[in-house]
């Protein structure tokens, strides 16, 4: 009796599958859940060239600061995404116990560490650029050509001018 019910169920399902295509099934789901299929473009209108034209053109220290903030933001984003990827890879590795999954997780951990190192190098680079722009030219090797008497006269005149 039980097998007869299973045979009937299979016959009903196969007839239903012949009548209904995948498109009919999806439209039924769209109606049931009141959804509408839409296509979204992820690139801006005009593509990457338009985006390139939108970049600000600034000079000097502002450009260094803007570049630093942009690079720093991207590196932080990469670290966050890398952490998410590492967590997912470790979960997958633990659930599957497959050696390749552990290898991939290890590589992801290494890459996240490399990005953190790049973040520290960015700090050092910014500091070096700041120091380079703030350097003054100082001449330590002053040379006086003359006698000691001339030097004393010059120093007396300088001290008189300073006292005034």
N, C-alpha and C positions, 0 to 999 in steps of 0.2 A: 504494500500500500504506500509506503514511504517513497519508494523509488518511482512509483507512478507520478506522485506529486512533483518530484524533482524533474522528471522527463517533461511534464506539462510546463513547468516553470521555464525550463530551457527552451522549449518550443516557443513560448510566449516571448521570451527575451530575444530569440533569434529573429522572429517576425518583426518585433519592434525595431531591432537594429537595422533590418532591411528597409523599413519604411522611413526611419528617421536618420538623417545624416548628421554629421557633427555640427554643421551650421544651424540646423533646426534645434539641436540640443542647446547650443550656445545662445540662440535668440530666446529660447524659453527661459534660460537662466537670466538673461538681460532683463526680460520682462518681470521675472519673479523678484529680482533684486533692484529693479528700477535703475539700471546702470546704462550708460551710453559709452560706446567705444570712441575714444579720441586718440589722435596721434599728436605727440608733443615733440617739437624739435629742440635739441639741446644746444645747438650752436646759434649764435646771434645772427640776425639778418646781415647778409654780406659776408659771413664767414669770419675767419681769423684776421683778414686784412682790416676790416672795420675796427676790430678790437685793438689792433696795433695802432691805428690812427687815433684812438681815444686816449692813448697814454700821454701823460703830461710831459712837457719838455721844460725842465728846470735846470738851472745851473748851480754850481758850487755846492755848498754844504747841505742845502735842502735836498739835492739829488742824492747825496750820500745817505742822508737820514731816511729819505723815502725808500731807497733801495734796501737799506738795512731793515727797515720795518717790513717791507714786502718779503724779503728773504726769510726773516725771522718768523713771520706768520706762516709761510709755506712750510718751513721746517717743523714748526709746532704741529701743523696739520698732518704732516707726514708721520710724525711720532705718534700722534693719536690714532691715525688709520693703521699704522704698523702695530700698535698695541692691540687694536681690535682684531687684526689679522692673526697675530700671535695667539691670542686667546682662542680664536676659532680653530686654528691649526692644532693647538694643544688639546682642545676638546676632541677633535677628530682623531688625533693620534692616540689619545687615551682610550677612546671607544673602539678603535679598530685594531690597536696594537700592531700596526704595520710599520716596519722600519722606515719606509720611504716617508710616511707621514711625520715621523719624528725628525727625519733629516730636513724636511721642508720647514718644520717648526724651528729647528736650530738655525737654519739660514735666515729665517725671518727675524729671529732674535738678534742675530749678528747685524742685519741691515738696520734694525731699529737703533742698535748701539752706535752704528756708523753715523746715522743721522744725528744722534745726540752729540757725537764728536764734532760733526760739522757745525752744529749750533754753537758749541764752545769756540771753534775756530772762527766763526763769524764774529763773536764778541771780540776776540783778539784782533781780527782784521779791522774792525771798526775803531778800536782803540789806536791801532797803528796809523790809520788814516787821519784820525784826530790829531795825534802827536805830530805827524808829518806836516800837517797844515799849520800847526801852531809853532813850529820851530823858527827860531830867529838866528840870523847869521851873527855870530860873535867872533871877534878877532881877539885872540889872547896874546898873540905875539907882536906887541907894539915895539917899535924900534926907534930910538932917538939917536940921531947922528949929530954929534957935537961934543963940546968939552963939558966937564962937570960944572964949570962956572956958568956956562950957558944954560945948563939944566937947572941950576939953583935959581938963576934969574927968572926963568920961565915959571918955576914953581912958586916963587914969591909973587909974581904978577897974577898967577891963577888964584892964589890965596887972597890977595887984595881984592880981586874982582868978586870973589865968593863972599867976602866980608861986607861988601857994599850993599 
